[in-house]
Amino acid sequence: MLKHYETVFILTPVLSQSQVEETVKKFQDFLKENASKIDHYESWGLKKLAYPIDKKKSGYYELLQFHVDEKTASKNIVSDLELQFKRDERVLRFLSVNLDKYALEYAEKRRQKIKSNQ
């Protein structure tokens, strides 16, 4: 049985573009090492925050969609990923959600719409 997840995280705005890419790659590699497969990745870029976090008014928004086979992966992959987020000082905030079948359909439609606009 596959479990699908979506994680959005915000990186500090003081990073250069190469540092942002390096940070995202770190989390992608962590997921791959723990028997997860990344379905989709999006960089939403530098956006203004709704409220200041650590005296910062903007941040780099990143989206990762991935799935895990429950039989082969560790039971706590999301909590392990969130622990990695907490340990990294470049991450301001993060949110991980389990996608149900309706959210999965919506995510797929969204991906197709993005591809068609490019």
MOMO-V708606 format. One record per residue. D_FIRST is the distance of its C-alpha to the first C-alpha in whole Angstrom. Layout:
d_first->D_FIRST
d_first->D_FIRST
//
This chain:
d_first->0
d_first->4
d_first->7
d_first->10
d_first->13
d_first->17
d_first->20
d_first->23
d_first->26
d_first->30
d_first->32
d_first->36
d_first->38
d_first->40
d_first->38
d_first->39
d_first->37
d_first->36
d_first->35
d_first->33
d_first->31
d_first->31
d_first->30
d_first->27
d_first->26
d_first->26
d_first->23
d_first->21
d_first->22
d_first->21
d_first->18
d_first->18
d_first->19
d_first->16
d_first->13
d_first->13
d_first->14
d_first->16
d_first->16
d_first->19
d_first->22
d_first->25
d_first->28
d_first->30
d_first->33
d_first->36
d_first->36
d_first->38
d_first->37
d_first->37
d_first->39
d_first->40
d_first->38
d_first->40
d_first->43
d_first->41
d_first->41
d_first->38
d_first->35
d_first->33
d_first->30
d_first->27
d_first->23
d_first->20
d_first->17
d_first->14
d_first->10
d_first->8
d_first->6
d_first->6
d_first->7
d_first->10
d_first->11
d_first->13
d_first->13
d_first->15
d_first->15
d_first->16
d_first->19
d_first->20
d_first->20
d_first->22
d_first->24
d_first->25
d_first->26
d_first->28
d_first->30
d_first->31
d_first->34
d_first->33
d_first->31
d_first->32
d_first->29
d_first->26
d_first->23
d_first->19
d_first->17
d_first->14
d_first->13
d_first->13
d_first->13
d_first->17
d_first->17
d_first->15
d_first->17
d_first->20
d_first->19
d_first->19
d_first->22
d_first->24
d_first->23
d_first->24
d_first->27
d_first->28
d_first->28
d_first->30
d_first->33
d_first->33
//
